[in-house]
Structures are given as C-alpha cells and as structure tokens.
Amino acid sequence: MTLPISAVDVPLPQLVADLQALAARRELAGAVAEQRHQLDPADDAFAALACACPTGCSCPADYPGWTPTTKEVA
C-alpha cells in the first residue's frame, strides 16, 4: 500500500528550514570532530613514528636547507 503524496508533502519554507538545520548540524559535527583530532594528545607521538622508522621514510634532517614550496606541500 502506498501513501498519497499529501501524506508526505510539506510546505516549501518548512523543507528549506529542515535542510538548513540538517546542514548546520552536519557542519557542527564536522567542526567538533576536527577539534577532537587537533586536541589528540597522542598526535605528536603518532607523527613522530614516521621519523622513527628510517628505512621507510624520510625526515626534515635528511634534507638540510630544503624548504618545500606551496606546490610541493599540496
């Protein structure tokens, strides 16, 4: 059995408000998740793992005097 469209129809202003609220909730959730990541106390230790493994990667000390350009970083 299907419902008539009038059962699920909402006025356009209500739909716009609902979509704006949904977008705001998603944006806030993303900002909160990013903030949690930035405050992670283990983040520095995790980043140092790459330098602790000399056979698998390189560290800034491997390239003295080299500064990456914006194009190389991106």
Contacts in CASP RR format, 6 or more apart in sequence:
PFRMAT RR
TARGET T0000
AUTHOR 0000-0000-0000
METHOD contacts of the structure
MODEL  1
MTLPISAVDVPLPQLVADLQALAARRELAGAVAEQRHQLDPADDAFAALA
CACPTGCSCPADYPGWTPTTKEVA
10 18 0 8 1.000
37 43 0 8 1.000
40 46 0 8 1.000
50 56 0 8 1.000
50 57 0 8 1.000
50 59 0 8 1.000
51 57 0 8 1.000
51 59 0 8 1.000
END
